[in-house]
Amino acid sequence: MGTESGGSMLTRFERILAPESLHVRVTRTLGRQVIRADQESTQIIFPNENGLCEQLGVSRTILREALKVLADKGMIEVRPRSGMRSLPRSNWNLLDPDILAWQSEENPDAGFLRDLCEIRLAMEPTAAGFAAVRANAEDMAEIEAALNRRVTADGKRIEDLIDLDLQLHACIMKASHNRLFQYLSEAIREPFRVALSYTLRSAAVRSLEVTAHQLLVDAIRRRDPLAARDAADKVVANLMVAVEHVIRRMEGRKANRSNDWVLLTTEPSADLR
């Protein structure tokens, strides 16, 4: 990518190779490019329509559909005569499922990981309190089964543990009987998966998480909304500590990216033990 003065940049775009659903692929390609530019605190100046069609290898119809979607999401602006430019994150629809998914496909930055934790902190304790009051027999059976699968999952792959975590959270959200909580939880599911892929590499974090989830489910079982809120607070607080630990590691490895895997799998520091 070439950078212009004033923090703007000219860029080339990867050619779209296979028509999986061409419109979706073009939109995702351009959307992820905008996200990468924002992470680097730069602005994309798009080529003109003909040039962008040639670089991507798509028709004007497909390109225009993709650009309209991105404009509706607040990611780009299209101005007659002055062309197309990317917009900063402050303009984006941050709860848009596509934007959340595209951010999770990129290397998440510190701000994105912190935002995820804070969304959960704002939502999950309240949902847990409602679950303690509203859960019916079917809800409780699903929650108990999900917890049992997670507790007995020692030795499984990280990917399997993440799936089990997400299943348990989904069961608790369902038991809250609040459709908006369920919607928001589903919207951040894939980004949350990415955050867990970093934090659950630590054995100490996994142990803390299981204990916290057991306390949470016990509070819901006892129909104690205050205890459920407190337990959910602790679940998210443990994740927030782990995320801050990961962020320090990510910031420390910027100068030597070849050590990524080693740094992410070393033993946790004292604050996580």
Secondary structure, 3 states (H helix, E strand, C coil): CEECHHHEEECCCCCCCCCCCHHHHHHHHHHHHHHHHHHCCCEEECCCHHHHHHHHCCCHHHHHHHHHHHHHCCCEEEECCCEEEECCHHHCCCCCHHHHHHHHHCCCCHHHHHHHHHHHHHHHHHHHHHHHHHCCHHHHHHHHHHHHHHHCCCCCCHHHHHHHHHHHHHHHHHHCCCHHHHHHHHHCHHHHHHHHHHHCCCHHHHHHHHHHHHHHHHHHHCCCHHHHHHHHHHHHHHHHHHHHHHHHHHHHCCCCHHHHHHHHHCCCCHHHC
